[in-house]
Amino acid sequence: MGIDVDPNWWKTLFDEIYLITDARSVCDEALTCREIDVICELLPMKASHRILDLCGGHGRHAFELCKRGFTECTLLDYSRVLIDVAKTRAIENNYSVDFIQCDARNAELPSETFDHVIIMGNSLGYIQEPEADIKILTEAYRVLREGGWLLVDIADGTTVKQSFNPNAWHEIGKATVVCRQREIRGDFIRARELVIDKHKGLIRDQTYALRLYDSEALEALFRQAGFSKFNVHINFSPHQSDGDYGFMNNRMIGLGQKD
């Protein structure tokens, strides 16, 4: 029997438990630093530039940019839980970041506002609606100023399919085990995730789906969103140790500039 997925799974998965199950990728400060190093290398960024961290979660990239002297950062994410976590950390560390909680397909921001938009951490492909990711990139294009840049960090679908493992699990500390059963259907990965506390028992049983992109499909997204200047860098692997990081081992970076 295949894995059935609620198409609205992405509205509830990204919460406090997600910050535990995916901590190896989303709560690793050294990893975040390496990712920001790449952003700063690829984009012509100045401290005064306005930067939108689209689908920015709990703020790890925006905050690292703040540490490096970037003073005009905005974080947008759908998850109220992650936005609240980010707001708390911003207050604790005196980070100057604006926060917006909304759907990235309708950013509710003025046009031509930002010098750069970044979409990090494989944040496309969640919504099964065929045009969803085009709408997200179209919004990014709309809010960019003329000459502004979009950077998208996404799993390399070609490599994911070549190295696909239907079963994976890892332990977190001494008490938590994360088990994932996965299958490929066309260009989608479907997965069931069980999170087990050795003392409390099952704390999560949820399914989710992720659309996979190869470099040509990512280029097509940029083109359909309005970008005429774009390119894709493959073989982006910020993790420095082996392991199954939920398809975050091998990624691509798409870059597009607004005319």
N, C-alpha and C positions, 0 to 999 in steps of 0.2 A: 504494500500500500504506500502511495506517495505521501509527501508532506503537504498538508493543506495550510494555507496562510491567510489570515485576515488581511485584506488590502490596507487597512488602517493601522497595522502593527506599529508603524513608525511614530504614531502619536503617543504611545504609552511606554515603549521600550527604554527610552533614554531618561533614566532616573537614577536614584542612588545606587541601585543594584548594578546598573550598567557601569557606573564608575568603579565598581569592584571587579566585575567580570572582565572588563577591558582595560584594567589599570595598567597592564604591561605596555599598552600603546598610548592611552590617553591621560595617564597620570605619571608618566616618566619624564621628569624635567630635562634630563640629558637628551632624550630623544626629541623633545620639543625644541631644544636649543639647536640640534642638528637640522631640524626641519626649517627653522627660522633662518639659519645660516644659508640654506639653499634659496629661500625666498629673497633674502637680501642680495644674494649673488645674481639672481635672475632678473630681478626687478630694479629699475632705476629709482630707488626710494630715497626720499629726503625726510628729515625729521618733521617738517611742517606739512607733509602730504597727508591728506585725509584717506584713511584706510578702512574698508568695510570687511570685517571678518564674517562672511556669510555662512550660515549653518555652523556657527562658531562654538557651540556647546557651552562648556563651563569656563571658557575663556583662556585656555592655556596659551594659544598663539597670540591673542591680543595682549595678554599680560607680558609675555616675553618681549613683544614689540615695545611695550611701555618701558620695560627695564632697559631697553636699548635706546631710549630717548625719543621714541615716536609719540607725539602728544595728541594726535587727532584720530583715535581709534573708535570705531563703532562695532559692536557685536550684535548680531541678529541670529536668533535661533527659535525654533518652534517650542522646545521643551521649557515649560515654566520651571520645572525642577532644576534644570541645568542653569537657566538664567539666574535663579535665586542663589544657587551655589556661587556663580560668578560674581554677583553683586556683593555677597558677603566677603569674598576674598578681595574684591576691589577696595572695599571699605577698610579691611584689615591692613592692606598694603599701600593704601593711598594711590591706587592706580586710577588714572583719568581715562575712563572708558564710558561711552554711552551705550545703553542696553535697549534692545527692541525685541519683544516677543511676538512673532507672527510667522506666517507661512512664507517661505522664501520665494514662492511663485508670485507673491504680491507683497513686495517689500515695504510698501507704504512710506516710501522715501521720495524726496524730490529728485527729478531727473538731473543728470550731469552734476552730481554732488561730490563724487569721490575720485581720487587720483589712482587708487588701486582697489580691486576687490579680490579677496582670497577665499577659496573654498577648499579647506583642508580635510584630511582624515577620511577620505573616501565617502563624502557626504552626498554623492549623487547615486541614483539608481534605486532609491528606497520605494518610490511611489510607482505602482504598477501602471498607472495611466501613461500611455505611450508618449504623450507630449510633455510630461511633467518636467523632465530635465531640460528640455528646450526652453520651457517657460522660466526656469530658474536662471539659465544663462542669458535669456533675453532680458530679464530683470537686471542682471548684473551689467549687461551692455547699456541699458537705459540709465542706470544711476552713475555710470562712469562719465567723467569729463572727456572731451575730445583729447586724444592722445593717451588716455588712461589705459591701464593694463588689468586684465583678468588672469589669475593663476588658479588652476584646478589641479588638485592632488587626488589621484584616484587609482584604485587597484588595476593592474594590468591584466585584463581578462584573458589574454592569450596564455600568459604564464600560469594564471590560476587554473585554467582548464588542463594545462599540461601536467601540473603537479597536484591535481585534485585528490584530496583524501576525504572519503565520505564520513569518517569518524575522527573526532579529536577530543582531547580532554586535557585539563591542566588543574593543578592545585593552587590555591591562593592561601598563603600562610599554612596553618596547621588544621584549619577548621572547614574550609570551603573547597568544593570541587565543582568545576564547570565542565559539563559534557555536551558535545554538539554532534548531532547527526545531520548529514548534509546530502543533497542531491542536486544534479544539474538538469534543468529543463530548458532547452534552447539556450537563450542568453541570460537565464536567471539561475542563480543559486538559491535553493530553498533550504532552510535549516530549522531544526528544533533544538532549543537550548534548555538544558536542565541545570539548575544551580542548586547544589545540595550542601547544607550545613551539617557537619557530622554530628552535631548535638541537637539541632532543631529540626532536621529533616529537610524536605523539599521546600525551597523558598522561591523558585521560579520555574515555570514550565511554559515556554512561549515559542512560537514559530515566527520566522521572519523571512523576507526574500530580498535579494539584491540583484539588480541588473548589472551584467558584466559588459564592459566596453573594451574593444581593442583600440589600437592607435587610430585606425581609419574611422571607426565609429565616433571616437572622441573629436577628431577633426571635423566630422560631419556636424556634430553638435555646435561647435564654434561657428561653423559656416551658417547654419540655420538660425543661430542667434543674432547674426548680423556682422560677425567679425570677418573681415577680408584679409587681415594679417594675423596669422596664428601658426604655431608649430607645437610639436609634441616631443618631449624628452622621455625616453624609456629607461628602464634599469635604475629607477630610484629606489634604493633600499636602505632606509635610515636605521633599521634594527641592526645591531652589531653582534647578535648571537642567534644561533639556529633555534628554530621552534615554529610552531603553528600560531601565527598571530592573527587568525581570522581574515586572511587574504591581504594583510597589510605588509607582508614581507616584500613583495615586488610590486612597485607602483609606477605610474606614469605621471608626468607633469605637463599639463596643457597650458600654453601661454597665448593670449590674444590681446591685440591692441586695437582700441577704438579709433577709427579714422576721424 
